[in-house]
Amino acid sequence: MDEIVTKASQLAEDGDNVVLSPGFPSFDMFMNFEDRGVKFNEAIDKL
C-alpha cells in the first residue's frame, strides 16, 4: 500500500483527489475491507 500511495502522490497534480475504490478487488492482500482502509490511512499518514 505504501508503494501505491507514494506513486499516486507523485502522479497527482495540485487539485487532484486520490481515492481508494471500495469496489476494486484487493486479491487477498488484506484481511478484509477494514484492514485495507487502515493500511491506506497509514500510508497517507507517512507522506
C-alpha positions in Angstrom: 0.0 0.0 0.0 2.9 2.4 0.8 4.2 2.0 -2.8 0.7 2.5 -4.3 0.1 5.7 -2.3 3.5 7.1 -3.0 3.1 6.5 -6.7 -0.3 8.1 -6.7 1.0 11.1 -4.8 3.8 11.5 -7.4 1.3 11.3 -10.3 -1.3 13.6 -8.8 -1.3 17.3 -9.7 -2.5 20.1 -7.5 -6.2 19.9 -7.0 -6.4 16.2 -7.8 -8.1 13.7 -5.5 -6.8 10.2 -4.9 -9.3 7.7 -3.7 -9.3 4.1 -2.7 -12.0 2.3 -4.6 -14.0 0.1 -2.3 -15.3 -2.0 -5.3 -11.8 -2.9 -6.6 -10.5 -6.3 -5.7 -7.5 -6.5 -3.4 -6.5 -10.0 -4.4 -6.3 -11.3 -0.8 -3.6 -8.7 0.1 -5.6 -7.7 3.1 -7.7 -9.5 5.8 -10.9 -7.5 4.8 -12.1 -4.1 3.6 -11.4 -2.6 7.1 -7.8 -3.7 7.0 -7.4 -2.3 3.6 -8.7 1.1 4.8 -6.5 1.1 7.8 -3.4 0.3 5.6 -4.5 3.1 3.2 -4.8 5.6 6.0 -1.4 4.6 7.5 0.2 5.0 4.1 -1.3 8.5 3.7 0.0 9.5 7.2 3.5 8.6 6.1 3.5 11.2 3.2 
